[in-house]
Amino acid sequence: MIADLRESGSIEQDADMVILLYRPAVYDEDADNTSQAIIAKHRHGPTGTVMLAWQGEYTRFMNLATEY
C-alpha cells in the first residue's frame, strides 16, 4: 500500500506519518460500519492497524466500542 505512494512525487519520502483509511462498506454493501486506519508509515513510532467505527450520518470516525 505505501508503495503505491512512491509514484506520487515526494509525498511518501517527505511524510512523517501516512495513515490510510479503509471502509469495507464502500466495496460490500452488506458490511458493517467498522473501518480501519492503517498506519502505513510513522517515522517516530510504530505502524499498524486501528479499528474504528464509521458514522456516515455525521461523516466521522469514532473509537470502536468493544466489550470485555
C-alpha positions as CSV (number, residue, x, y, z in Angstrom):
1,M,0.0,0.0,0.0
2,I,2.7,2.5,0.9
3,A,4.5,1.5,-2.3
4,D,1.5,3.0,-4.2
5,L,2.6,6.4,-3.0
6,R,6.1,6.2,-4.4
7,E,4.9,7.4,-7.8
8,S,3.2,10.4,-6.3
9,G,6.3,12.6,-6.2
10,S,7.9,13.0,-2.8
11,I,4.8,12.5,-0.7
12,E,5.9,9.1,0.7
13,Q,9.5,10.2,1.2
14,D,8.8,13.5,2.9
15,A,5.9,12.4,5.1
16,D,6.5,11.7,8.8
17,M,3.2,9.8,9.0
18,V,1.0,8.2,6.4
19,I,-2.5,7.0,7.5
20,L,-4.7,5.1,5.1
21,L,-8.4,4.7,5.7
22,Y,-10.2,1.6,4.6
23,R,-14.0,1.1,4.8
24,P,-15.2,-2.3,3.7
25,A,-18.8,-1.0,3.2
26,V,-17.5,1.0,0.2
27,Y,-16.9,-2.3,-1.6
28,D,-19.6,-4.5,0.1
29,E,-23.0,-3.0,1.0
30,D,-23.6,-5.9,3.4
31,A,-20.5,-5.0,5.5
32,D,-20.9,-3.4,8.9
33,N,-19.8,0.1,9.9
34,T,-16.3,-0.9,11.0
35,S,-13.3,0.7,9.4
36,Q,-9.6,0.6,9.6
37,A,-7.0,3.3,10.0
38,I,-3.8,1.8,8.7
39,I,-0.7,3.5,10.0
40,A,1.5,2.7,7.0
41,K,4.4,5.0,7.9
42,H,5.3,6.6,11.2
43,R,8.8,8.0,11.3
44,H,9.0,8.3,15.1
45,G,6.7,5.5,16.2
46,P,5.0,2.1,15.4
47,T,2.9,1.2,12.4
48,G,-0.2,-1.0,12.5
49,T,-3.9,-1.0,12.1
50,V,-6.6,0.6,14.4
51,M,-10.2,-0.5,14.1
52,L,-12.7,2.4,14.0
53,A,-16.5,2.8,13.8
54,W,-17.7,4.8,10.8
55,Q,-20.7,7.1,11.5
56,G,-21.8,8.1,8.0
57,E,-24.6,10.3,9.0
58,Y,-22.1,12.6,10.8
59,T,-19.2,11.9,8.4
60,R,-16.8,10.9,11.2
61,F,-14.8,8.0,12.6
62,M,-15.2,7.0,16.3
63,N,-13.5,4.7,18.7
64,L,-14.8,1.2,18.2
65,A,-16.5,0.1,21.4
66,T,-15.5,-3.3,22.4
67,E,-16.9,-5.4,25.2
68,Y,-14.6,-7.1,27.7
